[in-house]
Amino acid sequence: MKKTKLIFSLMFAVVVTFSLLTACQPDDVGSGNGLLGPVLDASFTVTPVTGKTNTYALKSTTNNYIGSKWDMGAGAGTNSGKSEEIVSFPDQGTYTITHTAVGIGGQQYSASKDIVVATSDPIAGNIVQGGKFANATDWAKWTKFNKNATDPMDQWKFFPGYATFTPPGHDYLGGGIYQAIDVEANKKYKIDMIVSCPVGLVESWFEVYCLATPPVVGTDYGDAATQGTVALHTWTGTGLVPFNGKISVIGKKTLPFYDGVSFPTSGKVYLMIRSGTNNTTPTITLKNVEMRITS
């Protein structure tokens, strides 16, 4: 008799537990179990900022989400942000802004708007020619460079909207592209660009210089420690993981001209972008090269 009562008690406990569990489950996934919330409103407003050229305030219409991500339409991809952001576009063009609202459980909803910039900022406009690599006209603004004269000149290749560098993979020789630029004396210039690679680099560097000395194929060019503006160096911990963004954000920030470079006299300087490796580093992609007066 005791054994029968024990078995009955265990069966009763199992039935009660199962009933409680199933009673707690909603009929449909996402209808209140905490894993998914309601459909999110990712819409936002765009308002020109008074007194500032080509500058806009972005503001989310609602706050029914837990996080924001923004793609500012300049090629740097989507990055985490706040519900309100300020964005500036010194250059003429159409920029598609996308706001992504992130809710509980990780669901995401996006909304996009175009900002049309009719006129470039006369002061802060980009003075690099062909920096967007849009077409053959842009590509022709750049000259290819090799530290080793016997290396092929096809390490750098141009495509609509971007350029790529695929290193030869030996002796850190690498190669670059450059162009001559006219600058004004005692003005401060900031250089930036978008770089990306789907995997981390190994024993590699990606450096940018702006010097009065013209490059000569078959010779070295620039010393990062004394003349560098922006760079990725695997030895300093940059570029070790997949990256996509402005080199000023993801790159080495201790170079002598990281905050901008100036020149004692007006005249011609050479913007050099060069990279190299002693490894089988994959292709690096380059977009939106900029050089602007900041002060």
matplotlib code that plots the C-alpha trace (Angstrom):
import matplotlib.pyplot as plt

x = [0.0, 2.8, 4.5, 1.3, 0.8, 4.4, 4.0, 0.8, 2.4, 5.3, 3.0, 0.9, 4.0, 5.1, 1.6, 1.4, 5.0, 4.2, 1.0, 2.7, 5.4, 3.0, 0.7, 3.6, 4.4, 2.6, 0.7, 3.1, 6.8, 7.4, 4.0, 5.3, 7.9, 10.6, 12.6, 11.0, 9.3, 6.9, 7.7, 10.2, 9.9, 13.3, 12.2, 14.1, 14.1, 16.8, 17.3, 20.0, 22.1, 21.9, 25.2, 27.1, 27.7, 26.4, 25.7, 22.6, 21.0, 19.5, 16.9, 15.0, 11.2, 10.5, 12.3, 10.6, 14.0, 17.1, 19.9, 20.7, 23.0, 23.7, 25.1, 26.0, 26.2, 29.9, 31.1, 32.1, 29.3, 27.0, 28.2, 26.7, 25.4, 22.8, 19.2, 20.4, 23.5, 25.2, 26.7, 28.6, 29.2, 31.9, 31.5, 28.7, 26.7, 23.7, 24.1, 21.8, 21.4, 20.2, 19.1, 18.7, 16.7, 17.7, 15.2, 15.2, 16.1, 18.2, 15.6, 16.4, 14.3, 15.8, 14.7, 16.6, 16.6, 18.6, 20.5, 21.3, 24.3, 24.1, 27.5, 30.8, 32.1, 34.5, 36.8, 36.6, 36.1, 38.2, 41.3, 42.2, 41.4, 39.9, 39.6, 36.4, 37.9, 34.6, 35.8, 38.8, 39.0, 39.5, 42.0, 44.1, 44.8, 46.9, 50.4, 51.6, 54.8, 57.0, 59.8, 61.3, 61.6, 61.3, 58.0, 54.9, 52.9, 49.6, 49.7, 47.3, 44.2, 41.3, 37.6, 34.4, 34.2, 37.4, 41.0, 42.6, 46.1, 47.4, 51.0, 53.7, 54.2, 57.9, 60.5, 58.1, 58.6, 55.0, 53.9, 51.8, 49.8, 50.3, 49.4, 50.7, 48.6, 48.9, 48.8, 48.9, 51.5, 50.7, 47.3, 46.6, 45.4, 43.7, 44.0, 41.7, 40.3, 38.2, 40.1, 38.8, 40.0, 37.8, 40.5, 43.2, 46.7, 49.9, 53.4, 51.9, 51.7, 49.6, 51.0, 50.1, 52.5, 52.2, 55.7, 57.4, 59.8, 58.6, 58.5, 61.1, 60.3, 62.9, 63.6, 61.9, 59.6, 58.8, 59.5, 56.3, 58.0, 58.9, 56.7, 53.6, 50.1, 47.8, 48.7, 47.9, 50.8, 50.3, 53.3, 51.4, 48.2, 46.2, 44.8, 45.1, 41.4, 38.9, 38.3, 36.2, 36.1, 38.1, 41.8, 41.8, 39.5, 41.0, 44.6, 47.6, 47.0, 50.6, 52.1, 53.6, 51.0, 47.9, 46.0, 47.0, 50.0, 51.0, 53.7, 56.1, 55.6, 52.9, 53.5, 53.3, 53.3, 52.8, 50.1, 51.5, 49.5, 51.6, 51.4, 53.5, 53.9, 56.2, 53.3, 50.5, 48.2, 44.9, 43.7, 43.1, 40.4, 40.6, 37.8, 37.0, 40.5, 40.2, 42.5, 40.9, 41.9, 41.0, 42.5]
y = [0.0, 2.4, 1.7, 2.4, 5.7, 6.7, 6.0, 7.9, 10.9, 11.0, 10.9, 13.6, 15.8, 15.3, 16.2, 19.4, 20.5, 19.9, 21.8, 24.8, 24.9, 24.7, 27.3, 29.8, 29.5, 31.9, 30.6, 32.3, 33.0, 36.7, 37.4, 38.3, 35.8, 38.4, 37.1, 39.5, 42.8, 44.7, 46.0, 48.9, 52.3, 53.3, 56.5, 59.7, 63.4, 65.4, 69.0, 71.4, 72.8, 76.6, 78.4, 75.3, 74.4, 71.1, 69.9, 68.0, 66.9, 63.3, 62.4, 59.2, 59.7, 57.3, 55.5, 52.1, 50.2, 49.7, 50.7, 52.6, 52.0, 54.4, 54.2, 57.8, 57.1, 57.8, 54.3, 53.5, 51.0, 50.7, 51.6, 51.9, 55.3, 57.2, 58.2, 61.7, 62.3, 65.2, 64.5, 66.8, 66.4, 68.8, 67.5, 67.8, 64.6, 62.5, 60.6, 57.8, 57.8, 54.5, 54.2, 50.8, 50.3, 47.3, 45.8, 43.2, 39.8, 41.4, 42.1, 45.0, 47.4, 50.1, 53.3, 55.4, 58.9, 60.8, 64.0, 66.0, 68.3, 70.8, 72.6, 71.5, 73.4, 76.0, 75.7, 72.1, 70.5, 67.6, 68.6, 65.0, 64.4, 61.0, 60.1, 58.1, 56.0, 56.4, 55.8, 55.8, 59.6, 59.3, 56.4, 58.5, 61.0, 58.4, 57.1, 53.7, 53.2, 50.3, 50.2, 47.4, 48.3, 44.6, 44.0, 44.1, 47.3, 45.5, 45.3, 48.2, 47.8, 50.2, 49.4, 51.6, 53.1, 51.6, 50.5, 47.4, 46.5, 42.9, 42.7, 40.4, 38.8, 39.1, 41.3, 44.1, 45.7, 46.5, 49.3, 52.5, 55.0, 58.8, 62.1, 65.7, 68.2, 72.0, 73.3, 76.6, 77.6, 77.4, 75.7, 72.5, 69.6, 66.4, 63.2, 60.3, 57.4, 54.2, 50.9, 47.4, 43.8, 40.7, 39.1, 40.3, 41.3, 39.5, 41.3, 44.1, 47.9, 50.4, 54.0, 57.4, 60.4, 63.9, 65.1, 67.7, 65.0, 63.4, 59.5, 57.6, 54.0, 51.6, 53.6, 53.7, 56.5, 58.0, 57.1, 56.5, 57.4, 60.9, 61.7, 59.5, 60.8, 57.8, 54.1, 50.5, 48.6, 45.0, 45.4, 48.1, 46.1, 47.7, 45.7, 42.4, 41.6, 42.2, 45.9, 48.3, 52.1, 55.3, 54.8, 57.7, 55.6, 52.1, 53.0, 54.0, 57.3, 58.1, 59.2, 62.7, 64.2, 62.1, 65.3, 67.1, 68.2, 71.7, 73.1, 76.1, 77.2, 77.0, 74.6, 71.0, 68.0, 64.3, 62.3, 58.8, 55.7, 52.6, 49.2, 46.0, 42.8, 39.8, 37.5, 36.3, 39.0, 39.2, 42.2, 45.5, 47.8, 51.5, 54.1, 57.8, 59.3, 62.8, 65.7, 68.8, 72.1, 72.1, 75.4]
z = [0.0, 0.9, -2.4, -4.3, -2.5, -3.3, -7.0, -7.1, -5.3, -7.8, -10.8, -9.3, -8.8, -12.4, -13.7, -11.6, -12.6, -16.3, -16.0, -14.4, -17.1, -20.0, -18.4, -18.2, -21.9, -24.3, -27.3, -29.7, -29.5, -28.8, -27.3, -23.9, -22.8, -22.6, -25.6, -28.1, -27.7, -29.9, -33.4, -33.0, -34.5, -35.9, -37.6, -36.9, -37.8, -39.6, -38.6, -40.0, -37.2, -37.1, -37.7, -38.9, -42.5, -43.7, -40.2, -39.1, -35.9, -36.0, -33.4, -32.9, -33.1, -30.2, -27.4, -27.5, -27.8, -25.7, -28.2, -31.3, -34.3, -37.1, -40.6, -41.5, -45.3, -45.6, -46.1, -42.5, -42.0, -39.0, -35.5, -32.0, -31.0, -29.1, -29.9, -30.8, -33.0, -34.8, -38.3, -40.7, -44.4, -45.7, -49.2, -51.8, -52.3, -51.2, -48.0, -46.9, -43.1, -41.5, -37.9, -36.4, -33.2, -31.1, -28.8, -26.0, -27.3, -30.1, -32.6, -34.9, -37.1, -39.4, -41.1, -43.6, -44.9, -47.6, -46.8, -49.9, -49.5, -52.4, -51.9, -50.3, -47.3, -48.8, -45.8, -44.6, -48.1, -49.1, -51.1, -52.1, -55.8, -56.6, -53.0, -53.6, -56.4, -58.2, -61.7, -64.1, -63.8, -60.0, -60.4, -62.7, -59.9, -58.1, -58.9, -57.8, -55.8, -54.8, -52.3, -54.3, -58.0, -59.0, -57.3, -59.5, -59.6, -59.3, -55.5, -55.6, -57.7, -58.4, -58.5, -58.6, -55.1, -53.6, -53.9, -52.7, -51.5, -51.7, -50.5, -52.0, -48.6, -48.1, -46.5, -45.5, -48.9, -49.9, -52.0, -52.1, -54.0, -53.8, -55.3, -55.3, -53.3, -53.0, -49.4, -47.7, -45.2, -41.4, -42.0, -40.1, -42.2, -41.0, -43.0, -42.7, -44.7, -44.3, -44.2, -43.9, -43.8, -43.2, -41.0, -38.7, -40.0, -39.1, -39.1, -41.2, -41.4, -43.2, -43.0, -44.3, -44.9, -46.3, -47.1, -49.3, -50.7, -54.0, -53.9, -55.9, -56.9, -55.6, -52.4, -49.0, -48.1, -44.7, -41.1, -39.1, -35.8, -36.9, -39.9, -39.7, -39.7, -39.4, -39.4, -38.5, -36.9, -35.8, -33.4, -31.5, -31.4, -34.2, -37.1, -35.3, -35.6, -38.5, -39.0, -41.0, -40.2, -40.2, -39.6, -37.2, -34.9, -35.3, -36.0, -34.0, -32.1, -31.0, -34.3, -34.4, -36.8, -35.8, -34.9, -38.1, -40.1, -41.1, -43.4, -43.0, -46.7, -49.3, -52.1, -53.2, -50.9, -51.5, -49.8, -49.7, -48.6, -48.3, -46.8, -46.4, -44.6, -44.0, -44.0, -46.3, -45.1, -47.0, -49.1, -47.4, -48.8, -48.9, -49.4, -48.9, -48.6, -47.1, -46.3, -44.8, -43.3, -39.6, -38.5]

ax = plt.figure().add_subplot(projection="3d")
ax.plot(x, y, z, "-o")
ax.set_aspect("equal")
plt.show()
